[in-house]
Amino acid sequence: QYKFRDLTIEELKNVSKTYPNFTFSMNTYTFKDGSQKDLLNFSGTVPVKYGNSYNIPIRLWILDSHPFAPPICFLKPTANMGISVGKHVDARGRIYLPYLQNWSHPKSTLIGLIKEMIAKFEEELPLYSLSSSDAARQSELLSYIAKITEGETDMKSRSKIGGKNEGSFNKITVVGSGDLGIACVLAVAAKDVADKVVLLDLSEGAAKGGSMDLEIFAVPNVEISKDFSASADSKVVVLTVNSLGNAQTYLDVIQSNVDLFRGIIPAVSHYSQNAVLLVASHPVEIMTFVSWKLSSFPKSRVIGVGANLDSERFQYILTNLLKAEVLAQDAWVIGEQGEDKVPSWTSCNVVANQTEAMAAHNSREKVANRAMEVLKGKGQRSWSVGLSVADLADSILKDKRKVHSVSTLAKGCCNINSEVFLSLPCVLGTSGVIEMVRLEEDPLVQEKLQSSAGSIHDLQQQLKL
């Protein structure tokens, strides 16, 4: 069941060589959503010097997406040990480290994680010795901790969250604390789309900039975290991160983003296995394809924001500036983001003969060209994309069955035979894309879509996933 079995086995061999006291086993782990999996895990002690020398007992659970997702780490205190709650350990013995938060294969390894664990424990010892009377009182707590670390949870205690049935609790996670991520959080909060919004701040160091301001001014129902587990049970996960590396070519920029996603997608898809992934990172078509491949989610639950904003603007211009409200009802911007996007229609009025059909087509094309010229002058700022993301999330969470032009797998449409994502009008609901709306057959539009698909596929072929 391990997706990267050889890589996982190789890492565990290295751990066994370095720490021969560790024992390995396969046990059932129960996650926060109640789902269960048989996972590899190992336990033993690590040497820590804190004045004296101590052997700190730990247990690590290896996820089936390892090494692209970090392990789940716990202390394993004996009956005469108490847990010292601190910045790296909670009351249950769950271990939190910067190394886990910034996990990225192949840079991150189990050996590297254990080394950082030892270093942090030497700064702040996570366990202390109990007196015999304290040890007796500790036994009940330890039995609870043992259940958690063995993967057993009390499902009754999770039946409700904040007074709502869990099934009706709408949670969104936004990954990335840049301008776009902050804009998405604020737009979702302003439109009251979700019951809770989690901002995953993956930036190095302490919270800064917008994420710090969100924390200072305490936006209602917004949580800021650096821990992927905070995203658990999200119904929509919005990806806004973009690599800020020093790439020299366009292909290098995309590859840098792919490398970034390799450390993110397996983790968020693991914690929210039934979520819809909504990709806003650039280039949106390729990063949506990458998210689909890395998550192993069905194509219906991996969507790019695509041309939703352009389509909404296009329809607004037709209706309010050009007074072509009838045309606006079936008008869409489709294809790929940027200059190669094209206007299209999902239906047209039935006309009496071919001459009238041609005249209607020419008239509509003139209006569309005027609208597209106006559209060219509208940039896509972070706050406007954030509003578009909130609009899409609203349709998904509330099962509105509304049509949006979003990036979806275009294979099989318009004679496209490759696995590429392009913006096409789709009906959205709680399961993501419910159906694709049929486009009017236009040879010129199909030619442009096929050209976009070809160039995107060529780029994808050069990427290392």
Backbone hydrogen bonds, N-H to C=O, Kabsch-Sander energy under -0.5 kcal/mol:
donor,donor_aa,acceptor,acceptor_aa,energy
3,K,64,D,-2.0
5,R,2,Y,-0.8
8,T,4,F,-2.2
9,I,5,R,-2.8
10,E,6,D,-2.2
11,E,7,L,-1.9
12,L,8,T,-2.3
13,K,9,I,-2.1
14,N,10,E,-1.7
15,V,11,E,-2.0
16,S,12,L,-2.4
17,K,13,K,-2.0
18,T,14,N,-2.0
19,Y,15,V,-3.1
22,F,19,Y,-1.9
23,T,43,S,-2.7
25,S,41,N,-2.4
27,N,39,L,-2.1
29,Y,37,K,-3.2
31,F,29,Y,-0.5
31,F,35,S,-2.9
34,G,31,F,-2.2
37,K,29,Y,-2.0
39,L,27,N,-3.1
39,L,37,K,-0.7
40,L,62,I,-0.6
41,N,25,S,-2.3
42,F,60,L,-2.0
43,S,23,T,-2.0
44,G,58,I,-1.8
46,V,56,I,-2.0
48,V,54,Y,-3.1
50,Y,48,V,-0.6
50,Y,52,N,-3.0
52,N,50,Y,-2.0
54,Y,48,V,-3.3
56,I,46,V,-2.7
56,I,54,Y,-0.6
58,I,44,G,-2.9
59,R,74,F,-2.6
60,L,42,F,-2.7
61,W,72,I,-2.9
62,I,40,L,-3.0
63,L,61,W,-0.6
66,H,63,L,-1.9
68,F,65,S,-2.1
72,I,61,W,-2.1
73,C,71,P,-0.5
74,F,59,R,-2.4
75,L,93,G,-2.3
76,K,57,P,-2.3
81,M,78,T,-1.9
82,G,128,Y,-3.1
84,S,126,P,-3.3
85,V,83,I,-1.0
86,G,89,V,-2.2
90,D,94,R,-1.9
93,G,90,D,-1.8
95,I,73,C,-2.6
96,Y,88,H,-3.0
100,L,97,L,-0.6
101,Q,97,L,-1.9
102,N,98,P,-2.3
103,W,100,L,-1.2
107,K,104,S,-0.6
108,S,104,S,-2.2
113,L,109,T,-2.2
114,I,110,L,-2.6
115,K,111,I,-2.1
116,E,112,G,-2.1
117,M,113,L,-2.5
118,I,114,I,-2.4
119,A,115,K,-2.2
120,K,116,E,-2.8
121,F,117,M,-2.3
122,E,118,I,-1.7
123,E,119,A,-0.7
124,E,120,K,-1.9
128,Y,82,G,-2.0
130,L,80,N,-2.4
135,A,131,S,-2.8
136,A,132,S,-1.6
137,R,133,S,-1.7
138,Q,134,D,-1.9
139,S,135,A,-1.0
139,S,136,A,-0.7
141,L,137,R,-0.6
142,L,138,Q,-2.8
143,S,139,S,-1.9
144,Y,140,E,-1.5
145,I,141,L,-2.5
146,A,142,L,-3.0
147,K,143,S,-1.6
148,I,144,Y,-1.8
149,T,145,I,-2.8
150,E,146,A,-1.7
151,G,148,I,-1.4
152,E,147,K,-4.1
155,M,153,T,-1.0
157,S,154,D,-0.8
158,R,155,M,-1.1
159,S,156,K,-1.3
161,I,164,K,-2.5
164,K,161,I,-1.8
166,E,159,S,-1.2
168,S,165,N,-1.6
169,F,166,E,-1.2
170,N,168,S,-0.8
171,K,169,F,-0.8
172,I,196,K,-2.4
173,T,236,V,-2.3
174,V,198,V,-3.3
175,V,173,T,-0.6
175,V,238,V,-3.4
176,G,174,V,-0.7
176,G,200,L,-2.6
182,I,178,G,-2.6
183,A,179,D,-2.3
184,C,180,L,-2.3
185,V,181,G,-2.2
186,L,182,I,-2.6
187,A,183,A,-2.4
188,V,184,C,-2.6
189,A,185,V,-2.5
190,A,186,L,-2.8
191,K,187,A,-2.2
192,D,189,A,-0.9
193,V,188,V,-2.2
195,D,170,N,-2.3
196,K,170,N,-1.6
197,V,221,N,-2.8
198,V,172,I,-2.8
199,L,197,V,-0.5
199,L,223,E,-3.3
200,L,174,V,-2.8
200,L,198,V,-0.7
201,D,199,L,-0.9
201,D,225,S,-2.6
202,L,200,L,-0.9
211,S,208,K,-1.0
212,M,208,K,-0.5
213,D,209,G,-1.9
214,L,210,G,-2.4
215,E,211,S,-1.6
216,I,212,M,-2.6
217,F,213,D,-2.6
218,A,215,E,-0.6
219,V,214,L,-1.2
222,V,219,V,-1.5
223,E,197,V,-2.8
225,S,199,L,-2.5
228,F,226,K,-0.5
230,A,227,D,-1.9
231,S,228,F,-2.0
232,A,229,S,-1.6
233,D,271,Y,-1.8
234,S,231,S,-1.4
235,K,171,K,-2.8
236,V,171,K,-1.3
237,V,276,V,-2.4
238,V,173,T,-3.3
238,V,236,V,-0.5
239,L,237,V,-0.5
239,L,278,L,-2.4
240,T,175,V,-2.3
240,T,238,V,-0.6
241,V,175,V,-0.6
253,V,249,T,-2.1
254,I,250,Y,-2.2
255,Q,251,L,-2.7
256,S,252,D,-2.4
257,N,253,V,-1.8
258,V,254,I,-2.5
259,D,255,Q,-2.6
260,L,256,S,-1.7
261,F,257,N,-2.4
262,R,258,V,-1.7
263,G,259,D,-0.6
263,G,260,L,-1.1
264,I,261,F,-1.2
265,I,261,F,-2.6
268,V,264,I,-2.5
269,S,265,I,-2.6
270,H,266,P,-1.3
271,Y,267,A,-2.0
272,S,268,V,-1.7
275,A,272,S,-1.5
276,V,235,K,-2.2
277,L,275,A,-0.5
277,L,301,R,-3.0
278,L,237,V,-3.1
278,L,276,V,-0.6
279,V,277,L,-0.6
279,V,303,I,-3.1
280,A,239,L,-3.0
281,S,239,L,-0.7
287,M,283,P,-2.7
288,T,284,V,-1.8
289,F,285,E,-1.6
290,V,286,I,-2.5
291,S,287,M,-2.1
292,W,288,T,-2.1
293,K,289,F,-2.3
294,L,290,V,-2.7
295,S,291,S,-1.9
296,S,292,W,-1.5
301,R,298,P,-1.9
302,V,299,K,-1.3
303,I,277,L,-3.0
304,G,407,S,-2.0
305,V,279,V,-2.8
308,N,305,V,-2.0
311,S,307,A,-2.8
312,E,308,N,-2.4
313,R,309,L,-2.3
314,F,310,D,-2.7
315,Q,311,S,-2.7
316,Y,312,E,-1.9
317,I,313,R,-2.7
318,L,314,F,-2.3
319,T,315,Q,-2.2
320,N,316,Y,-3.1
321,L,316,Y,-0.6
321,L,317,I,-1.6
322,L,317,I,-2.3
324,A,318,L,-4.1
328,A,324,A,-2.0
329,Q,325,E,-1.1
329,Q,326,V,-0.5
330,D,327,L,-1.2
331,A,328,A,-1.1
332,W,344,S,-2.5
334,I,332,W,-0.5
334,I,342,V,-3.1
335,G,423,S,-2.4
341,K,338,G,-1.3
342,V,334,I,-2.2
344,S,332,W,-2.8
346,T,330,D,-1.7
357,A,353,N,-2.1
358,M,354,Q,-2.4
359,A,355,T,-2.1
360,A,356,E,-2.6
361,H,357,A,-2.2
362,N,358,M,-2.5
363,S,359,A,-2.4
364,R,360,A,-2.4
365,E,361,H,-2.4
366,K,362,N,-1.9
367,V,363,S,-1.9
368,A,364,R,-2.5
369,N,365,E,-2.4
370,R,366,K,-2.0
371,A,367,V,-2.3
372,M,368,A,-2.5
373,E,369,N,-1.7
374,V,370,R,-1.8
375,L,371,A,-2.3
376,K,372,M,-1.5
377,G,373,E,-0.6
377,G,374,V,-1.0
378,K,375,L,-1.9
379,G,377,G,-0.7
381,R,379,G,-0.8
385,V,381,R,-2.3
386,G,382,S,-2.5
387,L,383,W,-1.9
388,S,384,S,-1.7
389,V,385,V,-2.6
390,A,386,G,-2.3
391,D,387,L,-2.0
392,L,388,S,-2.1
393,A,389,V,-2.9
394,D,390,A,-2.2
395,S,391,D,-1.7
396,I,392,L,-2.0
397,L,393,A,-3.0
398,K,394,D,-2.0
399,D,396,I,-1.2
400,K,395,S,-2.0
401,R,395,S,-0.5
401,R,428,L,-1.2
402,K,428,L,-0.7
404,H,426,C,-2.6
406,V,404,H,-1.0
406,V,424,L,-1.7
407,S,304,G,-1.8
408,T,406,V,-0.5
408,T,422,L,-2.3
410,A,420,V,-2.9
412,G,416,I,-3.5
413,C,410,A,-2.5
416,I,413,C,-1.6
417,N,415,N,-0.6
420,V,418,S,-1.6
422,L,408,T,-2.1
423,S,335,G,-3.3
424,L,406,V,-2.1
426,C,404,H,-3.2
427,V,435,E,-3.0
428,L,402,K,-2.4
428,L,426,C,-0.5
429,G,432,G,-2.3
432,G,429,G,-2.2
433,V,300,S,-2.6
434,I,427,V,-3.2
434,I,432,G,-0.6
435,E,427,V,-0.9
437,V,425,P,-2.7
440,E,345,W,-3.0
442,D,440,E,-0.6
446,Q,442,D,-2.5
447,E,443,P,-2.1
448,K,444,L,-1.9
449,L,445,V,-2.4
450,Q,446,Q,-2.5
451,S,447,E,-2.0
452,S,448,K,-2.4
453,A,449,L,-2.7
454,G,450,Q,-2.1
455,S,451,S,-2.1
456,I,452,S,-2.4
457,H,453,A,-2.5
458,D,454,G,-2.0
459,L,455,S,-1.7
460,Q,456,I,-2.4
461,Q,457,H,-2.0
462,Q,458,D,-0.6
462,Q,459,L,-1.1
463,L,460,Q,-1.3
465,L,463,L,-0.7
